[in-house]
C-alpha cells in the first residue's frame, strides 16, 4: 500500500516539476530544490515520513531563510 502511495506522491511532484514549476521560475533557496528534496525524502524514508519531511522543508523555504545545501 505505501509503495503505491510513494509512486503516486512522486508522480504528483514530477507533474509539478515539469508542468507548474517552469511557469513560476526558480524560487527555491535550497539545494536540492524543495520538490527534489520531497522526492528524495519519499524514496529514502517512505511515503508518510517522506511527505512529512518534505512538507517541513517547504515551510522553511521563505524569503527570511538563508537557504543553502540541505540534503534529506
HUDA-V534062 format. One line per field, one symbol per residue. ss: DSSP state (A for helix, B for strand, O for the rest). burial: I if it has 9 or more other ideal C-beta (glycine too) atoms within 8 Angstrom, else O. A space follows every 10 residues. Layout:
ss=???
burial=???
This chain:
ss=OAAAAAAAAA AAAAAAAAAA AAAAOOOOOB BOOAAAAAAA AAAAAOAAAA AAAAAAAAAA OOOOOOOBBO OO
burial=OOOOIIOOII OOIIIIIOOO IOOOOOOIOI OOOIIIIIII IIOOOOIOII IOIIOOIIOO IOOOOOIOOO OO
